[in-house]
């Protein structure tokens, strides 16, 4: 994710998070990159479905599934915007995602440095930022996608 953010420079980029739940903890195994057909710019990113249906079907066979989204805020703070919050709250309520508590990772960049924020969006509970301590419980096996 960080490498993709730095490569994108002043454009937003992003993708989905895939993994599994282990004793109530989200284990992120993959952070997929931007699918073809996605639209992006300095202050916007719209992720296309692209090949994700195929990828998710394959991962389902491996007992892994959609856990949430990640994207960048170039030259900005990794704080979720109002649009980010509305999108993630919509995902939590949308039965086709089958993800009532989606994660959101935002990579904020400044030159050649990056900072990350982690949040969860429990269905009908709104936005919950995860502190560094909370993120110890969101174990990440593979960070770059």
Buried (B, 14 or more C-beta within 10 A) or exposed (E): BBEBBBEBEEBBBBBBBBBBEEEEEBBBBBBBBBBEEBEBEEBEBEBEEBEBEEBBEEBEEEEBBBBBBBBBBBEBEBEBBEEBBEBBBEBBEEEEBEBBBBBBBBBBBEEEEBBBBBBBBEBEEEBEEBEEEEBEEBEBEEBEB
